[in-house]
Structure formats: C-alpha cells, structure tokens
Amino acid sequence: QVQLVESGGGLVQAGGSLRLSCAASGRIFSPNVMGWYRQAPGKQRELVATFTSGGSTNYVDSVKGRFTISRDNAKNTVYLQMNSLKPEDTAVYHCRFTNWDTWGRSNDYWGQGTQVTVSS
C-alpha cells in the first residue's frame, strides 16, 4: 500500500505562484511515475505533469513554461511549482503515483486533492 499526502493549495491572484507538495509513503517500487492531475468544475480530469523514476518529465501544453515538476527521491516527494498562474488554472489538483512490482504489475494511488483558486 502507498499513501499520498498533498499540501500547498490555496487562493492566489492572477500572476502569482504556488508550490504543491505530495509525499508518498509505504511500499515504494521502481520503476514508478509520480504526477499531477487537475479537475476544474464541469471539466474532465486532465494530466498536468509527470516525472518518472528515470528522470523524464512531460507537461500539458497549457502549463509549459509556467509550471515545473520536480522530485526528491530521498523523501519520495514530488513538487509542482506553479508560476504566472491564470484563472483557468483553478481546479482541484491530485497527486498520482504508479509503480510496478517485480512481476511487471502496475498499481495506481491517488492523493486526496488540494484546491487551487486563482482570482482575476
């Protein structure tokens, strides 16, 4: 079992910044992927950014150049630095962790979500 604890959400004005944190605990295996998803009211959940245990990152086009995902492997923690925030970034942000065991079987885990609200 893996548990994910998220923090860092809040209310910020357009153009401001927030830093989200997600700490994983429990049975951690490699390879794995940690990432951030978000869901705005009336919208489907979308992938924001991911960071693999191999060091690869990717971002949805709408946040490229503004958001940065990073990992502290010693702490099993992933961060999302969000700069130049826009009202359309308002959503509940969820951390996701996927890993594979020695049999090649994958497992997904989700954090409880943290609210990000950007005012204009």
CNS distance restraints for C-alpha pairs under 8 A (distance, minus, plus):
assign (resid   1 and name CA) (resid  26 and name CA) 5.72 0.50 0.50
assign (resid   1 and name CA) (resid  27 and name CA) 5.76 0.50 0.50
assign (resid   2 and name CA) (resid  24 and name CA) 6.55 0.50 0.50
assign (resid   2 and name CA) (resid  25 and name CA) 5.56 0.50 0.50
assign (resid   2 and name CA) (resid  26 and name CA) 4.57 0.50 0.50
assign (resid   2 and name CA) (resid  27 and name CA) 5.77 0.50 0.50
assign (resid   2 and name CA) (resid  28 and name CA) 7.12 0.50 0.50
assign (resid   2 and name CA) (resid 109 and name CA) 6.66 0.50 0.50
assign (resid   3 and name CA) (resid  24 and name CA) 5.61 0.50 0.50
assign (resid   3 and name CA) (resid  25 and name CA) 5.28 0.50 0.50
assign (resid   3 and name CA) (resid  26 and name CA) 6.31 0.50 0.50
assign (resid   3 and name CA) (resid 109 and name CA) 7.30 0.50 0.50
assign (resid   3 and name CA) (resid 110 and name CA) 7.91 0.50 0.50
assign (resid   3 and name CA) (resid 111 and name CA) 7.40 0.50 0.50
assign (resid   4 and name CA) (resid  22 and name CA) 6.28 0.50 0.50
assign (resid   4 and name CA) (resid  23 and name CA) 5.58 0.50 0.50
assign (resid   4 and name CA) (resid  24 and name CA) 4.64 0.50 0.50
assign (resid   4 and name CA) (resid  25 and name CA) 6.65 0.50 0.50
assign (resid   4 and name CA) (resid  95 and name CA) 7.28 0.50 0.50
assign (resid   4 and name CA) (resid  97 and name CA) 7.99 0.50 0.50
assign (resid   4 and name CA) (resid 109 and name CA) 7.44 0.50 0.50
assign (resid   4 and name CA) (resid 110 and name CA) 6.54 0.50 0.50
assign (resid   4 and name CA) (resid 111 and name CA) 4.82 0.50 0.50
assign (resid   4 and name CA) (resid 112 and name CA) 7.64 0.50 0.50
assign (resid   5 and name CA) (resid  22 and name CA) 5.42 0.50 0.50
assign (resid   5 and name CA) (resid  23 and name CA) 5.31 0.50 0.50
assign (resid   5 and name CA) (resid  24 and name CA) 6.70 0.50 0.50
assign (resid   5 and name CA) (resid 111 and name CA) 5.92 0.50 0.50
assign (resid   5 and name CA) (resid 112 and name CA) 7.18 0.50 0.50
assign (resid   6 and name CA) (resid  20 and name CA) 7.16 0.50 0.50
assign (resid   6 and name CA) (resid  21 and name CA) 5.51 0.50 0.50
assign (resid   6 and name CA) (resid  22 and name CA) 4.38 0.50 0.50
assign (resid   6 and name CA) (resid  23 and name CA) 6.64 0.50 0.50
assign (resid   6 and name CA) (resid  94 and name CA) 7.76 0.50 0.50
assign (resid   6 and name CA) (resid  95 and name CA) 7.02 0.50 0.50
assign (resid   6 and name CA) (resid 111 and name CA) 6.34 0.50 0.50
assign (resid   6 and name CA) (resid 112 and name CA) 7.04 0.50 0.50
assign (resid   6 and name CA) (resid 113 and name CA) 6.63 0.50 0.50
assign (resid   6 and name CA) (resid 114 and name CA) 6.57 0.50 0.50
assign (resid   7 and name CA) (resid  20 and name CA) 5.79 0.50 0.50
assign (resid   7 and name CA) (resid  21 and name CA) 5.29 0.50 0.50
assign (resid   7 and name CA) (resid  22 and name CA) 6.64 0.50 0.50
assign (resid   7 and name CA) (resid 114 and name CA) 6.44 0.50 0.50
assign (resid   8 and name CA) (resid  18 and name CA) 6.88 0.50 0.50
assign (resid   8 and name CA) (resid  19 and name CA) 5.71 0.50 0.50
assign (resid   8 and name CA) (resid  20 and name CA) 4.44 0.50 0.50
assign (resid   8 and name CA) (resid  21 and name CA) 6.12 0.50 0.50
assign (resid   8 and name CA) (resid 114 and name CA) 7.34 0.50 0.50
assign (resid   9 and name CA) (resid  18 and name CA) 7.00 0.50 0.50
assign (resid   9 and name CA) (resid  19 and name CA) 7.50 0.50 0.50
assign (resid   9 and name CA) (resid  20 and name CA) 6.29 0.50 0.50
assign (resid   9 and name CA) (resid 114 and name CA) 5.34 0.50 0.50
assign (resid   9 and name CA) (resid 115 and name CA) 5.25 0.50 0.50
assign (resid   9 and name CA) (resid 116 and name CA) 4.97 0.50 0.50
assign (resid   9 and name CA) (resid 117 and name CA) 7.96 0.50 0.50
assign (resid  10 and name CA) (resid  18 and name CA) 7.75 0.50 0.50
assign (resid  10 and name CA) (resid 114 and name CA) 8.00 0.50 0.50
assign (resid  10 and name CA) (resid 115 and name CA) 6.16 0.50 0.50
assign (resid  10 and name CA) (resid 116 and name CA) 5.11 0.50 0.50
assign (resid  10 and name CA) (resid 117 and name CA) 6.16 0.50 0.50
assign (resid  11 and name CA) (resid 116 and name CA) 6.22 0.50 0.50
assign (resid  11 and name CA) (resid 117 and name CA) 4.78 0.50 0.50
assign (resid  11 and name CA) (resid 118 and name CA) 5.95 0.50 0.50
assign (resid  11 and name CA) (resid 119 and name CA) 7.44 0.50 0.50
assign (resid  12 and name CA) (resid  16 and name CA) 6.04 0.50 0.50
assign (resid  12 and name CA) (resid  17 and name CA) 7.21 0.50 0.50
assign (resid  12 and name CA) (resid  18 and name CA) 7.73 0.50 0.50
assign (resid  12 and name CA) (resid 116 and name CA) 8.00 0.50 0.50
assign (resid  12 and name CA) (resid 117 and name CA) 6.36 0.50 0.50
assign (resid  12 and name CA) (resid 118 and name CA) 5.05 0.50 0.50
assign (resid  12 and name CA) (resid 119 and name CA) 6.31 0.50 0.50
assign (resid  13 and name CA) (resid  85 and name CA) 7.66 0.50 0.50
assign (resid  13 and name CA) (resid 118 and name CA) 5.35 0.50 0.50
assign (resid  13 and name CA) (resid 119 and name CA) 4.76 0.50 0.50
assign (resid  13 and name CA) (resid 120 and name CA) 6.12 0.50 0.50
assign (resid  14 and name CA) (resid  84 and name CA) 6.93 0.50 0.50
assign (resid  14 and name CA) (resid  85 and name CA) 5.33 0.50 0.50
assign (resid  14 and name CA) (resid  86 and name CA) 5.06 0.50 0.50
assign (resid  14 and name CA) (resid  87 and name CA) 6.33 0.50 0.50
assign (resid  14 and name CA) (resid 118 and name CA) 5.73 0.50 0.50
assign (resid  14 and name CA) (resid 119 and name CA) 5.70 0.50 0.50
assign (resid  14 and name CA) (resid 120 and name CA) 5.39 0.50 0.50
assign (resid  15 and name CA) (resid  83 and name CA) 7.03 0.50 0.50
assign (resid  15 and name CA) (resid  84 and name CA) 4.15 0.50 0.50
assign (resid  15 and name CA) (resid  85 and name CA) 4.89 0.50 0.50
assign (resid  15 and name CA) (resid  86 and name CA) 6.44 0.50 0.50
assign (resid  16 and name CA) (resid  83 and name CA) 6.18 0.50 0.50
assign (resid  16 and name CA) (resid  84 and name CA) 5.50 0.50 0.50
assign (resid  16 and name CA) (resid  85 and name CA) 5.54 0.50 0.50
assign (resid  17 and name CA) (resid  81 and name CA) 7.49 0.50 0.50
assign (resid  17 and name CA) (resid  82 and name CA) 5.39 0.50 0.50
assign (resid  17 and name CA) (resid  83 and name CA) 4.44 0.50 0.50
assign (resid  17 and name CA) (resid  84 and name CA) 6.25 0.50 0.50
assign (resid  17 and name CA) (resid  85 and name CA) 6.16 0.50 0.50
assign (resid  18 and name CA) (resid  81 and name CA) 6.21 0.50 0.50
assign (resid  18 and name CA) (resid  82 and name CA) 5.23 0.50 0.50
assign (resid  18 and name CA) (resid  83 and name CA) 6.78 0.50 0.50
assign (resid  19 and name CA) (resid  79 and name CA) 6.86 0.50 0.50
assign (resid  19 and name CA) (resid  80 and name CA) 5.61 0.50 0.50
assign (resid  19 and name CA) (resid  81 and name CA) 4.47 0.50 0.50
assign (resid  19 and name CA) (resid  82 and name CA) 5.94 0.50 0.50
assign (resid  20 and name CA) (resid  79 and name CA) 5.45 0.50 0.50
assign (resid  20 and name CA) (resid  80 and name CA) 4.98 0.50 0.50
assign (resid  20 and name CA) (resid  81 and name CA) 6.46 0.50 0.50
assign (resid  20 and name CA) (resid  82 and name CA) 7.93 0.50 0.50
assign (resid  21 and name CA) (resid  77 and name CA) 6.96 0.50 0.50
assign (resid  21 and name CA) (resid  78 and name CA) 5.97 0.50 0.50
assign (resid  21 and name CA) (resid  79 and name CA) 4.56 0.50 0.50
assign (resid  21 and name CA) (resid  80 and name CA) 6.59 0.50 0.50
assign (resid  22 and name CA) (resid  77 and name CA) 5.44 0.50 0.50
assign (resid  22 and name CA) (resid  78 and name CA) 5.27 0.50 0.50
assign (resid  22 and name CA) (resid  79 and name CA) 6.31 0.50 0.50
assign (resid  22 and name CA) (resid  95 and name CA) 6.33 0.50 0.50
assign (resid  22 and name CA) (resid 111 and name CA) 7.79 0.50 0.50
assign (resid  23 and name CA) (resid  75 and name CA) 7.26 0.50 0.50
assign (resid  23 and name CA) (resid  76 and name CA) 5.96 0.50 0.50
assign (resid  23 and name CA) (resid  77 and name CA) 4.29 0.50 0.50
assign (resid  23 and name CA) (resid  78 and name CA) 6.61 0.50 0.50
assign (resid  24 and name CA) (resid  75 and name CA) 7.98 0.50 0.50
assign (resid  24 and name CA) (resid  76 and name CA) 5.45 0.50 0.50
assign (resid  24 and name CA) (resid  77 and name CA) 6.03 0.50 0.50
assign (resid  24 and name CA) (resid  97 and name CA) 7.99 0.50 0.50
assign (resid  25 and name CA) (resid  76 and name CA) 7.22 0.50 0.50
assign (resid  28 and name CA) (resid  99 and name CA) 7.41 0.50 0.50
assign (resid  29 and name CA) (resid  99 and name CA) 5.89 0.50 0.50
assign (resid  29 and name CA) (resid 100 and name CA) 6.35 0.50 0.50
assign (resid  29 and name CA) (resid 101 and name CA) 6.30 0.50 0.50
assign (resid  30 and name CA) (resid  53 and name CA) 6.85 0.50 0.50
assign (resid  30 and name CA) (resid  99 and name CA) 6.26 0.50 0.50
assign (resid  30 and name CA) (resid 100 and name CA) 6.41 0.50 0.50
assign (resid  30 and name CA) (resid 101 and name CA) 7.46 0.50 0.50
assign (resid  31 and name CA) (resid  52 and name CA) 7.62 0.50 0.50
assign (resid  31 and name CA) (resid  53 and name CA) 5.78 0.50 0.50
assign (resid  31 and name CA) (resid  54 and name CA) 7.40 0.50 0.50
assign (resid  31 and name CA) (resid  99 and name CA) 5.96 0.50 0.50
assign (resid  31 and name CA) (resid 100 and name CA) 6.04 0.50 0.50
assign (resid  32 and name CA) (resid  52 and name CA) 5.96 0.50 0.50
assign (resid  32 and name CA) (resid  53 and name CA) 5.39 0.50 0.50
assign (resid  32 and name CA) (resid  97 and name CA) 7.23 0.50 0.50
assign (resid  32 and name CA) (resid  98 and name CA) 5.43 0.50 0.50
assign (resid  32 and name CA) (resid  99 and name CA) 4.08 0.50 0.50
assign (resid  32 and name CA) (resid 100 and name CA) 6.44 0.50 0.50
assign (resid  33 and name CA) (resid  50 and name CA) 6.80 0.50 0.50
assign (resid  33 and name CA) (resid  51 and name CA) 5.81 0.50 0.50
assign (resid  33 and name CA) (resid  52 and name CA) 4.27 0.50 0.50
assign (resid  33 and name CA) (resid  53 and name CA) 6.03 0.50 0.50
assign (resid  33 and name CA) (resid  97 and name CA) 5.81 0.50 0.50
assign (resid  33 and name CA) (resid  98 and name CA) 5.18 0.50 0.50
assign (resid  33 and name CA) (resid  99 and name CA) 6.42 0.50 0.50
assign (resid  34 and name CA) (resid  50 and name CA) 5.77 0.50 0.50
assign (resid  34 and name CA) (resid  51 and name CA) 5.45 0.50 0.50
assign (resid  34 and name CA) (resid  52 and name CA) 6.29 0.50 0.50
assign (resid  34 and name CA) (resid  78 and name CA) 6.75 0.50 0.50
assign (resid  34 and name CA) (resid  95 and name CA) 7.28 0.50 0.50
assign (resid  34 and name CA) (resid  96 and name CA) 5.68 0.50 0.50
assign (resid  34 and name CA) (resid  97 and name CA) 4.60 0.50 0.50
assign (resid  34 and name CA) (resid  98 and name CA) 6.51 0.50 0.50
assign (resid  35 and name CA) (resid  47 and name CA) 7.91 0.50 0.50
assign (resid  35 and name CA) (resid  48 and name CA) 7.52 0.50 0.50
assign (resid  35 and name CA) (resid  49 and name CA) 5.50 0.50 0.50
assign (resid  35 and name CA) (resid  50 and name CA) 3.96 0.50 0.50
assign (resid  35 and name CA) (resid  51 and name CA) 5.98 0.50 0.50
assign (resid  35 and name CA) (resid  78 and name CA) 7.48 0.50 0.50
assign (resid  35 and name CA) (resid  95 and name CA) 5.79 0.50 0.50
assign (resid  35 and name CA) (resid  96 and name CA) 5.25 0.50 0.50
assign (resid  35 and name CA) (resid  97 and name CA) 6.64 0.50 0.50
assign (resid  36 and name CA) (resid  47 and name CA) 6.40 0.50 0.50
assign (resid  36 and name CA) (resid  48 and name CA) 5.45 0.50 0.50
assign (resid  36 and name CA) (resid  49 and name CA) 5.38 0.50 0.50
assign (resid  36 and name CA) (resid  50 and name CA) 6.39 0.50 0.50
assign (resid  36 and name CA) (resid  80 and name CA) 7.69 0.50 0.50
assign (resid  36 and name CA) (resid  93 and name CA) 6.68 0.50 0.50
assign (resid  36 and name CA) (resid  94 and name CA) 5.68 0.50 0.50
assign (resid  36 and name CA) (resid  95 and name CA) 4.70 0.50 0.50
assign (resid  36 and name CA) (resid  96 and name CA) 6.07 0.50 0.50
assign (resid  37 and name CA) (resid  45 and name CA) 6.60 0.50 0.50
assign (resid  37 and name CA) (resid  46 and name CA) 5.52 0.50 0.50
assign (resid  37 and name CA) (resid  47 and name CA) 4.47 0.50 0.50
assign (resid  37 and name CA) (resid  48 and name CA) 5.09 0.50 0.50
assign (resid  37 and name CA) (resid  49 and name CA) 7.16 0.50 0.50
assign (resid  37 and name CA) (resid  93 and name CA) 5.66 0.50 0.50
assign (resid  37 and name CA) (resid  94 and name CA) 5.18 0.50 0.50
assign (resid  37 and name CA) (resid  95 and name CA) 6.40 0.50 0.50
assign (resid  37 and name CA) (resid  96 and name CA) 7.32 0.50 0.50
assign (resid  38 and name CA) (resid  45 and name CA) 5.47 0.50 0.50
assign (resid  38 and name CA) (resid  46 and name CA) 5.57 0.50 0.50
assign (resid  38 and name CA) (resid  47 and name CA) 6.65 0.50 0.50
assign (resid  38 and name CA) (resid  48 and name CA) 6.69 0.50 0.50
assign (resid  38 and name CA) (resid  91 and name CA) 5.83 0.50 0.50
assign (resid  38 and name CA) (resid  92 and name CA) 5.44 0.50 0.50
assign (resid  38 and name CA) (resid  93 and name CA) 4.28 0.50 0.50
assign (resid  38 and name CA) (resid  94 and name CA) 5.96 0.50 0.50
assign (resid  39 and name CA) (resid  43 and name CA) 6.23 0.50 0.50
assign (resid  39 and name CA) (resid  44 and name CA) 5.97 0.50 0.50
assign (resid  39 and name CA) (resid  45 and name CA) 4.29 0.50 0.50
assign (resid  39 and name CA) (resid  46 and name CA) 6.44 0.50 0.50
assign (resid  39 and name CA) (resid  91 and name CA) 5.22 0.50 0.50
assign (resid  39 and name CA) (resid  92 and name CA) 5.39 0.50 0.50
assign (resid  39 and name CA) (resid  93 and name CA) 6.65 0.50 0.50
assign (resid  40 and name CA) (resid  44 and name CA) 7.26 0.50 0.50
assign (resid  40 and name CA) (resid  45 and name CA) 7.35 0.50 0.50
assign (resid  40 and name CA) (resid  90 and name CA) 6.41 0.50 0.50
assign (resid  40 and name CA) (resid  91 and name CA) 4.20 0.50 0.50
assign (resid  40 and name CA) (resid  92 and name CA) 6.41 0.50 0.50
assign (resid  41 and name CA) (resid  91 and name CA) 7.11 0.50 0.50
assign (resid  47 and name CA) (resid  59 and name CA) 7.78 0.50 0.50
assign (resid  47 and name CA) (resid  60 and name CA) 6.62 0.50 0.50
assign (resid  48 and name CA) (resid  59 and name CA) 5.69 0.50 0.50
assign (resid  48 and name CA) (resid  60 and name CA) 5.25 0.50 0.50
assign (resid  48 and name CA) (resid  63 and name CA) 7.38 0.50 0.50
assign (resid  49 and name CA) (resid  57 and name CA) 7.11 0.50 0.50
assign (resid  49 and name CA) (resid  58 and name CA) 5.52 0.50 0.50
assign (resid  49 and name CA) (resid  59 and name CA) 4.37 0.50 0.50
assign (resid  49 and name CA) (resid  60 and name CA) 6.43 0.50 0.50
assign (resid  49 and name CA) (resid  69 and name CA) 6.58 0.50 0.50
assign (resid  50 and name CA) (resid  56 and name CA) 7.95 0.50 0.50
assign (resid  50 and name CA) (resid  57 and name CA) 5.45 0.50 0.50
assign (resid  50 and name CA) (resid  58 and name CA) 5.53 0.50 0.50
assign (resid  50 and name CA) (resid  59 and name CA) 6.81 0.50 0.50
assign (resid  50 and name CA) (resid  69 and name CA) 7.10 0.50 0.50
assign (resid  51 and name CA) (resid  55 and name CA) 6.39 0.50 0.50
assign (resid  51 and name CA) (resid  56 and name CA) 5.59 0.50 0.50
assign (resid  51 and name CA) (resid  57 and name CA) 4.53 0.50 0.50
assign (resid  51 and name CA) (resid  58 and name CA) 6.99 0.50 0.50
assign (resid  51 and name CA) (resid  69 and name CA) 6.89 0.50 0.50
assign (resid  51 and name CA) (resid  70 and name CA) 7.06 0.50 0.50
assign (resid  51 and name CA) (resid  71 and name CA) 7.37 0.50 0.50
assign (resid  52 and name CA) (resid  56 and name CA) 5.28 0.50 0.50
assign (resid  52 and name CA) (resid  57 and name CA) 6.61 0.50 0.50
assign (resid  57 and name CA) (resid  69 and name CA) 7.49 0.50 0.50
assign (resid  59 and name CA) (resid  63 and name CA) 6.72 0.50 0.50
assign (resid  59 and name CA) (resid  64 and name CA) 6.11 0.50 0.50
assign (resid  60 and name CA) (resid  64 and name CA) 6.65 0.50 0.50
assign (resid  63 and name CA) (resid  67 and name CA) 5.60 0.50 0.50
assign (resid  66 and name CA) (resid  82 and name CA) 6.20 0.50 0.50
assign (resid  66 and name CA) (resid  83 and name CA) 5.14 0.50 0.50
assign (resid  66 and name CA) (resid  84 and name CA) 6.05 0.50 0.50
assign (resid  66 and name CA) (resid  85 and name CA) 7.67 0.50 0.50
assign (resid  67 and name CA) (resid  80 and name CA) 6.72 0.50 0.50
assign (resid  67 and name CA) (resid  81 and name CA) 5.50 0.50 0.50
assign (resid  67 and name CA) (resid  82 and name CA) 4.52 0.50 0.50
assign (resid  67 and name CA) (resid  83 and name CA) 5.99 0.50 0.50
assign (resid  68 and name CA) (resid  80 and name CA) 5.70 0.50 0.50
assign (resid  68 and name CA) (resid  81 and name CA) 5.09 0.50 0.50
assign (resid  68 and name CA) (resid  82 and name CA) 6.67 0.50 0.50
assign (resid  69 and name CA) (resid  78 and name CA) 7.15 0.50 0.50
assign (resid  69 and name CA) (resid  79 and name CA) 5.62 0.50 0.50
assign (resid  69 and name CA) (resid  80 and name CA) 4.60 0.50 0.50
assign (resid  69 and name CA) (resid  81 and name CA) 6.37 0.50 0.50
assign (resid  70 and name CA) (resid  78 and name CA) 5.73 0.50 0.50
assign (resid  70 and name CA) (resid  79 and name CA) 5.24 0.50 0.50
assign (resid  70 and name CA) (resid  80 and name CA) 6.60 0.50 0.50
assign (resid  71 and name CA) (resid  76 and name CA) 7.35 0.50 0.50
assign (resid  71 and name CA) (resid  77 and name CA) 5.75 0.50 0.50
assign (resid  71 and name CA) (resid  78 and name CA) 4.40 0.50 0.50
assign (resid  71 and name CA) (resid  79 and name CA) 6.22 0.50 0.50
assign (resid  72 and name CA) (resid  76 and name CA) 5.92 0.50 0.50
assign (resid  72 and name CA) (resid  77 and name CA) 5.27 0.50 0.50
assign (resid  72 and name CA) (resid  78 and name CA) 6.37 0.50 0.50
assign (resid  73 and name CA) (resid  77 and name CA) 6.46 0.50 0.50
assign (resid  85 and name CA) (resid  89 and name CA) 6.52 0.50 0.50
assign (resid  85 and name CA) (resid 118 and name CA) 6.75 0.50 0.50
assign (resid  86 and name CA) (resid  90 and name CA) 7.61 0.50 0.50
assign (resid  86 and name CA) (resid 118 and name CA) 6.15 0.50 0.50
assign (resid  86 and name CA) (resid 119 and name CA) 7.81 0.50 0.50
assign (resid  86 and name CA) (resid 120 and name CA) 7.75 0.50 0.50
assign (resid  87 and name CA) (resid 117 and name CA) 7.35 0.50 0.50
assign (resid  87 and name CA) (resid 118 and name CA) 4.71 0.50 0.50
assign (resid  87 and name CA) (resid 119 and name CA) 5.72 0.50 0.50
assign (resid  87 and name CA) (resid 120 and name CA) 6.22 0.50 0.50
assign (resid  88 and name CA) (resid 118 and name CA) 7.62 0.50 0.50
assign (resid  89 and name CA) (resid 116 and name CA) 7.55 0.50 0.50
assign (resid  89 and name CA) (resid 117 and name CA) 7.48 0.50 0.50
assign (resid  89 and name CA) (resid 118 and name CA) 6.75 0.50 0.50
assign (resid  90 and name CA) (resid 115 and name CA) 7.82 0.50 0.50
assign (resid  90 and name CA) (resid 116 and name CA) 5.37 0.50 0.50
assign (resid  90 and name CA) (resid 117 and name CA) 4.60 0.50 0.50
assign (resid  90 and name CA) (resid 118 and name CA) 5.50 0.50 0.50
assign (resid  91 and name CA) (resid 115 and name CA) 6.13 0.50 0.50
assign (resid  91 and name CA) (resid 116 and name CA) 5.54 0.50 0.50
assign (resid  91 and name CA) (resid 117 and name CA) 6.65 0.50 0.50
assign (resid  92 and name CA) (resid 113 and name CA) 5.94 0.50 0.50
assign (resid  92 and name CA) (resid 114 and name CA) 5.47 0.50 0.50
assign (resid  92 and name CA) (resid 115 and name CA) 4.44 0.50 0.50
assign (resid  92 and name CA) (resid 116 and name CA) 6.06 0.50 0.50
assign (resid  93 and name CA) (resid 113 and name CA) 5.33 0.50 0.50
assign (resid  93 and name CA) (resid 114 and name CA) 5.30 0.50 0.50
assign (resid  93 and name CA) (resid 115 and name CA) 6.22 0.50 0.50
assign (resid  93 and name CA) (resid 116 and name CA) 7.01 0.50 0.50
assign (resid  94 and name CA) (resid 110 and name CA) 6.75 0.50 0.50
assign (resid  94 and name CA) (resid 111 and name CA) 5.63 0.50 0.50
assign (resid  94 and name CA) (resid 112 and name CA) 6.62 0.50 0.50
assign (resid  94 and name CA) (resid 113 and name CA) 4.41 0.50 0.50
assign (resid  94 and name CA) (resid 114 and name CA) 6.60 0.50 0.50
assign (resid  95 and name CA) (resid 110 and name CA) 5.76 0.50 0.50
assign (resid  95 and name CA) (resid 111 and name CA) 5.08 0.50 0.50
assign (resid  95 and name CA) (resid 112 and name CA) 7.91 0.50 0.50
assign (resid  95 and name CA) (resid 113 and name CA) 7.01 0.50 0.50
assign (resid  96 and name CA) (resid 108 and name CA) 7.02 0.50 0.50
assign (resid  96 and name CA) (resid 109 and name CA) 5.70 0.50 0.50
assign (resid  96 and name CA) (resid 110 and name CA) 4.67 0.50 0.50
assign (resid  96 and name CA) (resid 111 and name CA) 6.47 0.50 0.50
assign (resid  97 and name CA) (resid 108 and name CA) 5.73 0.50 0.50
assign (resid  97 and name CA) (resid 109 and name CA) 5.12 0.50 0.50
assign (resid  97 and name CA) (resid 110 and name CA) 6.50 0.50 0.50
assign (resid  98 and name CA) (resid 106 and name CA) 6.62 0.50 0.50
assign (resid  98 and name CA) (resid 107 and name CA) 5.49 0.50 0.50
assign (resid  98 and name CA) (resid 108 and name CA) 4.55 0.50 0.50
assign (resid  98 and name CA) (resid 109 and name CA) 6.43 0.50 0.50
assign (resid  99 and name CA) (resid 106 and name CA) 5.50 0.50 0.50
assign (resid  99 and name CA) (resid 107 and name CA) 5.66 0.50 0.50
assign (resid  99 and name CA) (resid 108 and name CA) 7.01 0.50 0.50
assign (resid 100 and name CA) (resid 104 and name CA) 5.40 0.50 0.50
assign (resid 100 and name CA) (resid 105 and name CA) 5.22 0.50 0.50
assign (resid 100 and name CA) (resid 106 and name CA) 4.42 0.50 0.50
assign (resid 100 and name CA) (resid 107 and name CA) 6.57 0.50 0.50
assign (resid 101 and name CA) (resid 105 and name CA) 5.59 0.50 0.50
assign (resid 101 and name CA) (resid 106 and name CA) 6.78 0.50 0.50
